[in-house]
Amino acid sequence: MRSHLLNDTTAEQYRRSVTDGVERVAAKLATTDRPFTGITVDALSPRIDEIDLDQPLHDTTAVLDELEDVYLRDAIYFHHPRYLAHLNCPVVIPAVLGEAVLSAVNSSLDTWDQSAGGTLIERKLIDWTTERIGLGPAADGVFTSGGTQSNLQALLLAREEAKTDSLAKLRIFASEVSHFSVKKSAKLLGLGQDAVISIPVDHDKRMQTVALARELERCTKDGLVPMAVVATAGTTDFGSIDPLPEIAELCEQFGTWMHVDAAYGCGLLASLKHRDRISGIERADSVTVDYHKSFFQPVSSSAVLVRDAATLRHATYHAEYLNPRRMVEERIPNQVDKSLQTTRRFDALKLWMTLRTMGADGIGQLFDEVCDLAREGWKLIAADPRFDVVVEPSLSTLVFRYIPAAVTDPAEIDRANLYARKALFASGDAIVAGTKVGGRHYLKFTLLNPETQASDIAAVLDLIAGHAEQYLGESLDRAS
Ligand SMILES: Cc1ncc(COP(=O)(O)O)c(C=O)c1O
């Protein structure tokens, strides 16, 4: 069994084994002609159920053969140009190389004595990001597992900074189309059920600052404490960016923590063309960035950044067995002092490899391409009488709905769109997402792949229309 341990004596086996795995994946990537095979849960489950985990195969080739059957063949492939569903980007090769290195060396970024150079690399990337944002000289932050954790940590700091004698009085303000992790965080942080106040959005799905001002005033008058405003820079559905400078003004006026959830919009930090769309982000007290959304990084890669490094103390605990207090005086950099996690992956290495290979401009160029593609896609859909598109894209999503000329019942149109999405998924030809707007079912393209062409968008629209028409035809048959 020791032959499976990665060490000085098994380096050659490691090389062979990993190369075998890489070969399989490379072959898969080269031959995938659809983002999905369309397999159903019922068809796939028995294949996994029948595997006896107490009967190992002992042989890597056999394990890889089996993996082909239970995973690789039917996985959802984000690199395919017709994967248009969620906020999953195709990944850049330097980052995948980083992933291979970091799991083999297996540094843990909690303490210096488990990571050494890894700690310094992460710190440099945090500084790089805070400089890109413009958070100022006292800024700091830490890598996290994703936007959900970054938002949670930011709101924990905001809660600790808020002046109150009761958690029940704390209020968080976020737009009605903000990410659900804001509400989840409020619950995890022990705030009351009504802690998150939903602020309406304008026609472009941006927070209405007049409504925000009104709510801030109302809460203050009622003796409640405005703990934080969460401005979203790139909403999950619409990519809309809340008016950051106006929100910053209000936060200053009411002494409220400003958190910017730029999980999606952070790609603009590297953009060569559209950086101005997130002007005002530099006034935040904390920012969430998901490199695994718009920096073309593999899951996971995210960070929470703060204007004032001192606020990270709210996540600091000391233990003799790990990071005794005296290490702070000895100036030993232990990242665990800033993190909600203890053992933590060296995810920062992926971004490091990316920046050292491609540079930030390389990432920015790719993100600009998908934003430009979304604009092209918007023109296509807006000009197509078969579809209704909700807003012009601020980033790279398009929310739209098939509207058959002959049908006026909105519920029937809902069913046709739901059917089209399901049928498309089952065919594996393309994958799109869905959401609700004004209580009605819509479809969504999230465009994060620079390889996707306007012709792919046009072809997928035709497929959707075809499936929806088929549903409506069958529905008519059923009725007659
Ligand atoms: C705006 C926004 N914030 C936060 C998140 C949560 O990020 P994660 O899925 O990395 O936890 C998402 C995910 O889509 C998001 O769109």
The ligand as an ORCA input file, in Angstrom:
! r2SCAN-3c Opt
* xyz 0 1
  C     -23.442     37.788     -7.194
  C     -23.023     36.489     -6.559
  N     -22.571     36.493     -5.301
  C     -22.188     35.374     -4.675
  C     -22.243     34.160     -5.308
  C     -21.842     32.913     -4.575
  O     -20.611     32.468     -5.060
  P     -20.132     30.962     -4.848
  O     -21.045     30.131     -5.694
  O     -18.731     30.998     -5.326
  O     -20.259     30.637     -3.406
  C     -22.696     34.097     -6.635
  C     -22.791     32.818     -7.319
  O     -23.291     32.704     -8.405
  C     -23.099     35.287     -7.277
  O     -23.564     35.291     -8.515
*
